[in-house]
Amino acid sequence: MIHIELAREEPWPDGRWDELANAAARAAIAHTPYGGLLTTRAHVEISVRLTSDEEVRTLNHQYRAKDKATNVLSFPMVQRDLIDTVSQNSDDGEVLLGDIVLAHGVCVAEAGERGIGTDDHLAHLVVHGVLHLLGYDHLTDDEGDAMEEIERAALADLGIADPYLIREG
């Protein structure tokens, strides 16, 4: 079973962030070969932290040597080739899949630039972050295309328009 542990910090306002993050994470996982994580008996946790641009800038500098805020950072806790077996072999029945951190100002600015709601953009970034936790990346054209297709399908399940058409069009 998937559990999303969400922490909201200033300047993120109150909102239905828990509900959005949970739906987005489930939709992302459902469109991958790891869909079994949704029904496993193990407790699979994803941590989502909504925080400030400054905090994300600090983390981005510390872990990626990039001294700027970015929209989302993902910190996987399980290697991709072990995801299928880790929930079956967990000693205590609990697995931390990883952490996702979102920067408020960057997310709000990007949503505004794209003419979409912050809720929809947050859902997209959680989908994107979950795919990174599952080992997906966009470093090559093939991997990036595959990742975008999963994102499109997951977001369609949530009733959210294709974010890549919005950006490109």
N, C-alpha and C positions, 0 to 999 in steps of 0.2 A: 504494500500500500504506500502511496506517495503522500508525504506530508510537507507542506510549504510552511516554513517558519519565517514570517515577515517582520522586520523591524523598520519602523518609520521614524526618521529623525527630521529635525528642522533643516531646510525650509519646506519640506513636503507637507502639504496641508492634509487634514483629515480627508479620507476618501474611501472608496471601496477597493483599495489596493490589494487586500488579502484575497478577495473574491477574484479579482482580475489576474493576479499572479498564479493562483491555484488553477484557474481555467486555462491560462496560457501554458503553464508547465505541462498539464495533462494533455493538451492538444499537441504540443511539441512531441512528447514522448510517444503518443499514439501513432504518429506518422513515421516512426523509426522502427528498426528491428528490435528495439528494446521495449516495445509496448507491454511486454510481460511485467515490467516494473510496476505497472498500474494495478496489477492484481496479485502480485507476490505476497506471501504471508509476512515477509520481512517488512520492517518499518524503514522506508527509504525517505530520507529527508533532504530537502533543498532549502538552503538559507537564502533569503532575498533581503537585501538591505537597501533602503531608500535613504540617501544621504545627500550631503552638499557637494558642490563642484570641488571645493577645496579638499575635502576628504578623498574624493576619487582622484584628484590630481596627485595627492600624496601617495596613494596606493599605486597609481599608474607609474609614478616616478620610482617608487621602491621596487616594484616587481617587473616593470617593463622598460625602465630607464627612459621613460617619456615624461617630460615635465609639463604636462597639460592635462586638463580634465577631458574625459571621454564619456560617451553616453553610458556604456555598460562595460563592466569587467566581470570575467568569470574565472573562478578558481576551482578547477576539478580536484576532487579528492580520491577518485578511483581511475585507474588506467582503463582506457577503452577496451582493451582485450580482456579485462577482468570483470566488466560490468555484468555480463550474463551469469557468472558464477558467484560473484560477491554476495548477492542477496541470499543465495542458497547455502553459502558456507559461512555466513556471519555468525560469530560466536554468540552474540546476544540478540540476534534478530534485528539489529539496527544497523543501517548503513547511511553515512553522510555522503551524498553524491557530490556536493560541493556548494560553493557560495557564489551568489550573483550580487553585484553592487551597481546601483544606478545613481547617476548624478542629476539632481533636480534641475538646475539651470540649463544644462546641456539638453536634457530631455524636453523641457518646455520650449526652448528655442527651436529645436529641430521640429517639434510638432507644429509650431507656428509657421516655420518656413515651408512645411509640407501642406499646411492647411488642414491638419487633422487634429483630433482631440488628444490631449495628454494621455487619457485613458487608453486609447487605441495604440499610441506610440509605446506606452509602458508595456502593453501586452506583447507588442512586436519585440521589444527588447528582452522581455523575459523569455519568449520563445527562442530568440537568438542565443541568449545566455544559456538556456537549458541545452541547446544543441552543442554548444561548446563544452558543457559539462559531460556530455555523452561522447566527446571526442571529435565532433565535427569541426571543420575549420574552413576558411575561405582563402587560404594562401595560394592555391592554384585555381585555375579556371574551372577545372572539372569538380574539385571539391566545393568551390564557391557556388557553382551552378546547382549541385546536388543539395547544398544547404539552403539555398534560396527556394528551391522547389518545395522542400519540407516546410519552410517558413510560410510560403504561400498557402499550402494546403492546411496547415494548422490555423493560420489566421482566417482562412475561409470558413473553417469550422466554427470560429468565434464570430462570424459575421463582419469581419474587418477586411476592407479593400486591400488589394495587393499593394504593399508599400513601395515596391520597386517600379510599378507603373506610375505611381504618384510622383516619385522622385525623377523618373526618366521623362515623364510627360509634362 
